[in-house]
Amino acid sequence: VTFSSQDNTLGLLYEELMSMFDKADNKKQNGIRMFWLGNQKVSAYRSATLGTKAIILSTDKGKIELSKGEIKRLFNK
């Protein structure tokens, strides 16, 4: 997925992904978030794997599972 960081897109993406680990916030959003990054539609949802706290980012080209720590490292936080 390629996108520009214009208008703090990168910061907003980080906040959106991290908010998915908040159970109360996730219930309000029905557990699934869909948004556009560049020209690619992305969906994000909590992993169904038992015992893990991770989210799955999915596009029409594939998907990846990321833990909270992996997201922090990816965004250098």
C-alpha positions as CSV (number, residue, x, y, z in Angstrom):
1,V,0.0,0.0,0.0
2,T,1.4,3.4,-1.0
3,F,0.1,6.7,0.3
4,S,1.2,10.2,1.0
5,S,1.6,11.4,4.6
6,Q,-0.1,14.7,3.6
7,D,-2.4,16.1,6.3
8,N,-0.9,13.8,9.0
9,T,-2.1,10.6,7.3
10,L,0.6,8.5,9.0
11,G,-0.3,9.9,12.5
12,L,-4.0,9.3,11.9
13,L,-3.4,5.8,10.7
14,Y,-1.3,5.0,13.8
15,E,-4.1,6.4,16.1
16,E,-6.8,4.5,14.2
17,L,-4.9,1.2,14.4
18,M,-4.0,1.6,18.1
19,S,-7.6,2.5,19.0
20,M,-8.7,-0.9,17.7
21,F,-7.1,-2.5,20.8
22,D,-9.5,-0.6,23.0
23,K,-12.5,-2.9,23.5
24,A,-15.0,-0.2,24.2
25,D,-14.0,1.8,21.1
26,N,-14.0,-1.4,19.0
27,K,-17.6,-2.3,20.0
28,K,-18.8,1.2,18.9
29,Q,-17.2,0.6,15.5
30,N,-18.7,-2.9,15.1
31,G,-15.1,-4.3,15.1
32,I,-14.4,-3.5,11.5
33,R,-12.9,-0.4,10.1
34,M,-12.7,0.4,6.4
35,F,-10.7,3.3,4.9
36,W,-8.7,4.3,1.9
37,L,-4.9,4.7,1.9
38,G,-3.8,6.2,-1.4
39,N,-5.9,4.4,-4.0
40,Q,-6.1,1.2,-2.0
41,K,-9.2,0.2,0.1
42,V,-8.1,-1.2,3.4
43,S,-10.1,-3.1,6.0
44,A,-8.9,-3.6,9.6
45,Y,-10.4,-5.9,12.2
46,R,-9.5,-7.8,15.4
47,S,-7.8,-11.1,14.9
48,A,-10.0,-14.1,15.7
49,T,-7.0,-16.0,17.0
50,L,-7.5,-17.1,20.6
51,G,-5.1,-15.8,23.1
52,T,-3.6,-13.0,20.9
53,K,-4.3,-9.4,20.7
54,A,-3.7,-8.4,17.2
55,I,-5.5,-6.8,14.2
56,I,-5.6,-7.8,10.6
57,L,-5.1,-5.3,7.8
58,S,-6.5,-6.6,4.6
59,T,-6.5,-5.3,1.0
60,D,-7.5,-7.0,-2.3
61,K,-3.8,-8.0,-2.6
62,G,-3.4,-9.7,0.8
63,K,-3.5,-9.4,4.5
64,I,-1.2,-9.1,7.5
65,E,-1.7,-9.7,11.2
66,L,-0.1,-7.1,13.5
67,S,0.2,-7.1,17.3
68,K,0.2,-3.8,19.3
69,G,4.0,-4.0,19.7
70,E,4.5,-4.6,16.0
71,I,2.5,-1.5,15.2
72,K,4.5,0.5,17.6
73,R,7.8,-0.7,16.1
74,L,6.4,-0.1,12.5
75,F,5.6,3.5,13.4
76,N,8.8,3.9,15.5
77,K,6.8,4.8,18.7
